[in-house]
């Protein structure tokens, strides 16, 4: 099985005789964003993962405000700061992590929010409903004999309230104010229009100033707004300087030598203008590697897709420690789920099924049974669907809250799975999807996960088209996975569980 999958994974190389040229013609350093001395980039790369600059600033501002509030309280109420870190340090860190999850679940860290006043008030109320009891419990763990204990707890409650209200205001305000990054798109075809559609949907701080035609597109009907076409007779460097461009996105279908103004792109880079190709644009903007634009040469010769010894060892240690803690912490919940399943319908508590793991190795995955015992009585594998009539009453609840996934923590301990990774699929679907979707087998180069980048970014898939959409997120994860990204995904998983997003 693994040999077959590997062949399909690299098969597109046969169709790309110019892969090396494509890789070298893309963003310098493979997928690495080129930055010069110009304005701060819209997206910031931290441990291979792209974060929107505004999102990072919001998170740091909230953390800083909570820390500042605690410093002021300890300085005024206890007469010094010597107790802050040794006594209240865990509470401050726990509160900051909790606020990150709550604000994320409430949509207050979205880069392109579109809230009505009523929706903004509702989200603020939800965030406060979750944050205030959490703060009360966390700061209730301070030592009982601590001086001004209640004053510190009250200050934390006030601080959290201000953080949430400020976040609602800042989120709404920043969607229409603030510095905007000026982007020039090199190309006038469908890829160029996709770049614009992406930026309009997810990044209110980006402004496309125009489309510069390539010599290879001469005579072709433009797919972009003709009113934004720039004169190709003027050199690209001069056009970029006149329009005060911050970034150029190369969105060309044909990228052989002569099709791109490479010398002018280099001149723009030397002027401090960032230059990146369309693959990198989608990677950093959407957190995806788009199948329609990804070339094997770009993946082979660019950075990422690394599976080093230390990365694997650190990830394994992280899995063992955290899965053990989660098993101990959720054991009462698992016992209650088992009892509810037994009382609700006939059949076993656990549902066991063979899935394919890393490198196509089969293993048995266990989940709490959420469907009738005869869910596949005809013997034909089926994806779950919206309002699936095979799902039991208890099953609907444990699927929505992801409780059905908890037994997979034991597979993590055994080393068959990881906490974070692509969803483990059945062999029947893997063979089918590998034949139909390019690069599908690449996702099996890492261990499957209880949660993953695709799981928190896209709804539960039930079609080949859904599988292709989720694969684009899985490819991003395989290319850029790190402990930092794993932690980010675990935080987002908590937010997904709180909102029931994507459950089926």
N, C-alpha and C positions, 0 to 999 in steps of 0.2 A: 504493500500500500504506500509506504513512504517513498519508494523509488518512483512509483507512478506519479505521486503528487509533485515530486521535485521536477520531473520532466515537464509537467504542465505549468509549473510556476515560472520556469525560465524560457518556455517556448516562444514568447513574443520576441526574444532576441533574434530569432531567425528572420523576422520581418523588418529588422532595423539595421540595415547595413551601415547606416550613418550614425549609430548610437554614440560613438565617441565624439563625433562632431557636435551632436546635440548636447552631450554632457558638458563639453567645454564651452559651448555657446551660451549655456544657461548662466544663472547667477554664479559668480566666481566662488569657488570653494564648494561646488555642488549645490546643496540646498541652503547654504549659509547666506544670510541676508547681508548685502554689501552696504556698509555705512561709511559715510565720510564725515566731514566737519559741519554738515548741515544741521537742521533742527533735529530734536529728539525723535526717534522713530515712533510710529504709531504702535507697533508691536515690539515687545521686548522679549528676548529669548533667554530663559533661565533654565539651565540644565537641560538643554535641547527642547524645552517646551515653550511655545509662544504664548505670552500673556499680553492682553491689551494694556497699554500704558495707563489708561484711565482706570481700568479695573485694579491694577496694582496700586495706583495712587489712592484709590478709595479704601482698599484693604489696609494699607499702611496708615492712612489718616484715621480710620476707626481704631486701629490698635494704638496709635499714638495718643488719641483722645482718652481712651480708657486708662492708659498708663499715666497720662498727665493728671487725670482726675484722682487716681490713687496716690500719686506723689503729693498733690495738694492736700488731700485728706490726712495722710500720714504726717506731713510736715506741720499741719495746724492742730491736729487732734492728739497726736502722740508726742509731739515735740521733736521729732527727728525721723530720718528715713532708714535707720538701721534695722527696723523690723520689716520693712517692705518686702525685700526679696526672700529672706529666710522664713518669714511667717506667712505672708500673703502672696508670694511668688507663684505657687501652684494655682491659687485662685485666679490671679490675673491672667495667667496663660490659658487656663481652662475657659475663662469667660471670653477671652479673645477668640479662641477656637470655636466656641459655641456661637458667638455673634457672627463669625464668618459663615458658618453653616446656615444659621437662621436668615441672614441677609441674602445669602445665595438662594435659599429655598423661596424667599419672598420676591425674588427677581430684582433686588435692589443693587446688584452688581452687574446687571446687564449693560452692555455698551450701547445698545440701541433700544431703550425702553419706549413703549408707546402706551403710557398709562393715561386714562382719563382721571380727573380729580377724584371721582368715586373709587376707581380702582386703586389709586395711590393711597387713599385713606384706608381702604380695606386691607391692603398689603401692610401698611404701618400697624394697623390694629392686630393683624395676625402675628407680625414680628414681635410686638410688645407682649402679646398673649403667651408667646413661647419664651421670650427673653427674660421677662420679669420673674416668673417662678424659677427659672434656671439660675438667675443671679441670686435670688433669695436662698436657694439651696446651696449654691457654691460657697457663698460667703457665710453661710451658717456653719461651715466646717472650720471657721477660724477658732483658735483656742478660746474656751469659755472665759478664762481669766485675763484675756487680752484687754488692754486699756482701750476704751472707746470702740469696742467691737460693734455695737449697734450703729454708731455714727458711720463707721466704715461701710457697713452693709447698706445703710440708707444712701450714702454717697454713691455706692455702686449702682443702686437702683436708679437714682437720678441720672447718673452718667450714661447708663444703658438707654434710658428713655431719650436723652438728648441725642445719642448716637443714632438711634433709629429715626427720629424725626429729622435730624440733619441729613441722614442718608436719603430719605425720601425727597427732600428739597434738592439736594445736590444731584441726585439722579435725574430728576425732572429738568433741572436747570442746565445740566451739562449736555443734554441732548440737543439743545439749540444754541448753546454758547460755547465759548472756549476756542482755543487754537485749532485750526483745521490743517490737515496735511494735504498739500496740492500734488496731485498725481497725474502724470501724463502716461497714456497707454500707447505703446508702439504696436500698431496693428489696427485693422478696421473690419476684421471678420467676426465670426461668431464667438471666438475665444475672447476678443476684446469686449464684446457686449456682455459676456458672462462675468468678466472682471467688474464692470460697472454695476451689474445687477447684484453681485456679491457685496460690494462696498455700500451700496444704497441700503441693503437689507441688514447688515450687521455692524457697520461702522459710520456713525453720524459725523465723526471727526475727519472723514476723508472726503476730498472733493476732486472729481475727475475734471481736469481743465481742458482736455481735448484728446483727439486721436491722431497720431502721426502715421501716415501711410508708409508701408514698406514697398520697395521696388518689386518684390515678388507678388504684391497684390494689385499691381497696375492692371486696370481693365476689369477687375472683378467688382461686382456690386457690393458696396459696403453694407454690413449688417448693423452698423451703429448709426446714431443720430447724425445725419449729414450736416446739420448746423454746427456740430462740434468738430468737424474735420479740419485739420490744420494743413497749411500749404506744404506739400512735400518738396517744393523747389527750394525752400529755405533749409539750411543745414539744421539737423536735430539739436546740436549743441546751442546754436543761436536761439532756436525756438524755446528750448528748455530754460535758458537764462532769461529771456524776455518774459516768460510766463511765471518766473520765480518758482520753478518746479522743485519739490522736495524728493520725489521718487518717480522712477520710470519703471513701468511693468511691461515686460516684453511678452506680448500675446500674439505670437505668429504661429501659423500652422507649418510653414516652411522655414527652417532655420539653418539651411546649409550655408556654406561660405558664399557670400555675395548676396544672400537674401536679407541679411541684417547689416545695418551700418555699424559694424563692430568698432571701428576707429572712433566714431562719434559717441558711441556708448562709453568707451573708455575715457574720452575727453570729459563726458558728463560726470563720470565717477570721480575723476581727478578734480573736478570742480566742487565736490562734496555732495553730489546728487546720488541718492541710493538707486541701485539698479538691481532688479531681480526678475526672474522669468515667471511665467504663468504658473508653473508647478509650485514654486515657492510661495507665490501669492495666495493660492488656495490653501496651501499647508499652514501658513501663518494666520490667515484670516478666518478660515473655517475649521481648522484643526483636522483637515482631511488631506489625503493624497488622491486627487481626482483621477478616476480610471480613464476618463476621456483624454487626459493630457499627460499622464504619467508614462514615461518611456523607460525601458529597462536600462538604457545607458545612463539616464539621470539617477536611477537608484543605485546602479553599480559603482559609478565613479564619484557620486556625491558622498556626503557624510551620512552617518546614521546606519541603521541595520547592523549594529555591532552587538555581538554576544560574547563579551569578554568574561574571563574567569571571575574577576572581582565583582563585576556587576551581577553575575549569577549568584555568587556566594552571599553577597549582601542582601539580595532579594530573597534568597532562601531563608536566611536568618530572620529577616523581617517577617516573612510568612509564618514561621514557626512561633515566634514570640506573640505576634498579634492574633493568630488563629487560636492559640491556647487561651489567651485572655478573653477572646470573644466566646469561645466554647463555655468557659466558666461563667462568664457574665450572662449568657443567653440560655443557660441550661434550664432554669425555671420556665422560660418562655417556650422552649422546645418541648418540655414535658406537657405544658398546657395545650400546645398545638397537637401533640400526639393524642391526647385525651379527646380533644374536640373532633379530630378526624375519625377516631374510633366510634364516637357516639353519633356522628353525622351520617356515615355511610358504611356499607360493608366493604371489606377488603383490608389489605395491609396498611400500616401507617406510613411506611416508606415505599417510594417508587424507585426501583433500580433499573438502570438502562445502560447499555454499552455506548460509550462516546469515544471519540478519537482525541488523544492528547498531543503532546509535543512530538513532532516528527511522525505523526500518524499512528502512534502507539495506542491501542485500545485499552480502556479501563472502564470500570463500573462506577457510575455516578449515582449517588443517592440523594433524593429530594423528598420532602414531605408530599404525600400523594394529594393532589388537588383535583383530580378527575375521577370519574367513575372507574370501577375496576375493568369494565369492558370498553374502555375508551377507543381501543383499536382492535375490536373483535374480528374485523375482517383481515387483520394481519398487515394492513398497508399503512406505512408511516404517514402521519399528517401533521402539518404545522397547527399550532393553536391559532384561533381566529377571534375577532371581536365578538363578544357575547356567545362564546363557544358553549353549546348546550351540554358538553361533556364535563364541564367544570361544576363541582359540587358547591353548596352554600359556603361551607368552611373554606373550600378551595379558592373561591373568589376572593375571600378576605386575605388569606395567607399569600396569594399571588400578588395582590395589590400592595401589601406591606412587605413583600419579599421574604416573609418568614419561611416560605417553602424552600428557599435556597440555603438555610442554615446548616442542614446536614452535610453540605459540601465542604464545610470547614474541616471535617475529618479527612476528606480527600486532599486538602491542603497540607494537613499534618503528614500524610503519607507521602507527599511529594508528587502526587499525580496531577495536582492543580496548584495554582497560585491564587492569592487573594485577588490580584488584578491581572487581567489578561483577556484575550478574545473569548467569546462564549464557546464552550465545548459543544461540538455538533455531532450528530449521529452519522455513522459511516455512509448510510444511504444518501443523506443530503450532501455530504462532503464530495462524494464521487459525482453526484449530479451537478453541484455548483462549480466544482473544479473544471468540468467540461464546458460550462457555459460562461464563466466569469474569469477573465484573465487575472493572474496573480492571487487567486483565492487561496492557494496552498501556502502562500507566504505567511499567512496568519498562524500556521501550525509550526513555525520556527520557534515559537515561545510557548510556554505552558498556558493552557486555558485558565480562565479566572472565574471566581465567584461573581465579580463585577468587572467592569472594563470601560474603556473610553467610549466604545460604540454603545454599550448598554446605557450609559448616562446621557449620551448625546442623541440617541435615536430610539424611537419606539420599538416595541417587540416586532420582529420581522416575521411575516407569514407568506412571502412570495419571493421569487427569484430577484425581483426588482428591489425589494427590501434588503435582501442579502447583499446585493451589489452596493447599496447605499451604506450599509453598516461596514462592509469591507473597507470602504474609503477611510473610515475612522480607525479600523483595526490596523490598516497599513500605516497610518500616522503613529499609532501606538508602537508597533513593531519597530518603526524607524527611530522613534525618539524616546522610547521608554527609559525611565530612570526612577530612583526612589522618590524623587521630588514629584514626578508625574503620578506615581502610584498613590502618594499621600493626597494629592489634589483630587484624584478620582474617588478615593475613599470618602473625602469630605463631600464631594458632589453626590455620592451614593446616598449619604445620610439625607441630603436635601431632596433627592429623588424619592426616597422612602417617605419623607414627611409630606410630600405633595402627591404621591401616588402616580407620578408622571410615567407614562409609557407602559403601565402594567396591563397584562392581558391574561 
